[in-house]
Amino acid sequence: MKITVKTLAIRPPAPLDAERAMELPDGATVADALAKLGLEKPGSHATLLNDESVPTGKRAGTPVNENDVLTIFPPIHGG
Amino acid sequence: MAWHEKILRVDLTKGTCRAEALNMEWAAQYLGSRGLASKYLAEEMDPKADPLGPKNVLIFAPGPLTGTSAATGGRYAVITKGALTGAVACSNSGGYWGGELRLAGWDMIIVTGKAKKPVYLNIENDKAELLSAGKFIWGQSVWETEARIKERHGDTRIRVASIGRAGETLSRYACIVNDLDRAAGRSGVGAVMGSKNLKAIAVRGTSGVQVKDADAFHAAVTAARAKLDPSADRAGLAEQGTISMLEITQAFGSLPTRNNRDVQFEGSDKLDAAAMAARRRSDGRANLLTNRACFSCTIGCGRVSRMDPGHFAIKGNERYKQAAGGLEYESIYALGPMVGVDDIEAATYANYICNEEGMDPISFGSTLAAAMELYDIGAITDADTGGLKLEFGSAEALVKGVELAGLGEGFGADLGLGAKLLCEKYGHPDLAMVVKGQEFPGYDGRAMQGMALAYATSNRGACHLKADPYGDDFDGGPIEGKAKIVYESQNAVAAIDSTGICLFPMAVWDLNDVAAQIEAACGGGWTADRLVETGERIWNLERQFNLAAGLSGKDDTLPKRILKEAAKSGSAKGKVAELGQMLPAYYELRGWDDDGVPTTQTLQRLAMT
């Protein structure tokens, strides 16, 4: 299965590429996608799956599907 | 200890400046800066007094860490009754002015009364005097005022905090600008300064700041910096600035757009951090020139920009072709999506004018957005605007609007009213995106429910900096948990605001890191728990001031649009702010009654009776 992963405002030294295709096995979850991305602290990032929030505690139980768009960003503060 | 134990009291009516002892008993209870100055304000003025009258009190308050080597220890607060809100105002600024005041040997400046003619305050270490502003600087912009003061006194190292022409003409959201582009921005503190005929405060200090235990302080500062300096959060802020938030709020659907009619902006990619750093086709240069840090800061989130010299806003005007303070998240939100404009150069120009004439870009942009909606529905006409076409998306309207507002001329006088009074004047009060009269920052409360509660309950009106619900909101946390997050973070932020450091290190630090630095600097047994208790005391003190000023629990609310009109897109599509569910839980946690009044038990617990 192929999904699209977008990363926004990711802090260095994490990968800065804004958008990439990711291959995942059938049955993979949001947590699997985050792990594959290789972020230093995946738990400290927020995720949107097709515009829906996926809270930290629900990522391991939230499956992804073909052509899904997963958006990942750090919960930075305003200023 | 870090305190000089010395306040400068300036009576503008009498034209006097004198030193007096800092109340150390209050410092033990309210720490410094925001907390301690709010205590002075509450003790010294009638909360019902006209904010633009001579009985208002205007306080400039650094914290005990301001002027020290603590990372980001350059902050000061301006505390007064806000001209925009009629509530307690607490506007915080960075730059170098606050540190310079402490280096001059002062812990606070308390300004009372009103000068018969315009004056400025000149401070050189322990010498302070009121001098005529007259034709010298009254009627001049912030930028010109700073240049003239430095020239007259023959010292380029003087630091200046001043008002521009917006403050002189009593724009309700006039701010106080120091170091050309750092500002005590919110709630109209510049209008209060203008109402007192006080144009500027110039400071030069060489005496330094002593801490209680130099070795312990050095160790605490070094340990805190060892956490902050290598962190990804610090690097990200330095590299991308706060403007990187724009990508996030756009994706999340919490980006206020066209006066909160929408929550995502189709032109956001023309305004974001990448756009700011991209080379322009016109001249091959980027809008972003470099980053910049405030006093003692190891982050450097500030932006320095250089406009496209061919842009229509500055053609033929050399002054704006120089490098100057650039866009941050809040300014780009307000001068871009909120007014529907996708021209980053026009937004940069509008931000320059806000700095030059001393206006809060959040309130200006949000007020212009309200005017654009009023124009769109026909409530404001060309006859009202003098022919200016106030259409959403018009960069020309943004440029002309900011010029008029900066000078208070023509329709600019209406824009200077702020969104609340403007919308009331034109018969549509519901279109003002405000809380307690203060315009929204760049987060829509339908997608960020914790922020909705933070806006509604902020003592100074809608504010993104008085609580920290960001992480839970972006993580999609449940409504049931919002009240506790807002309550606890409001207390923590109130304490941090009272130390003299910036909020940004708190992405890496916890309150133990702050307490260690405060304890080494001041002594007296400061711990993380005591900071939390102090923060809660400060929050209740501000609340009591507001209640005495005539505000009530009914002011802890949001505009009808946020409560009744569902978000059209993004993660909150179909949702409204659930304030009715969150507010009772928040009052209960605070120990307030159903009307939002602190109970006797709460005040006793906090030693406030």
Interface residues (C-beta under 8 A of the other chain):
Chain A: K6 L8 A9 R11 P12 P13 A14 E40 A46 L48 D51 E52 S53 V54 P55 T56 T71 F73 P74 P75 I76 H77 G78 G79
Chain B: A232 D233 A235 G236 L237 E239 Q240 T242 S244 M245 E247 I248 A251 F252 G253 A273 C301 E328 Y329 E330 P441 G442 Y443 H464 L465 D468 Y470 G471 D473 F474 D475 G476 G477 L503 F504 A507 S569 G570 S571 K573
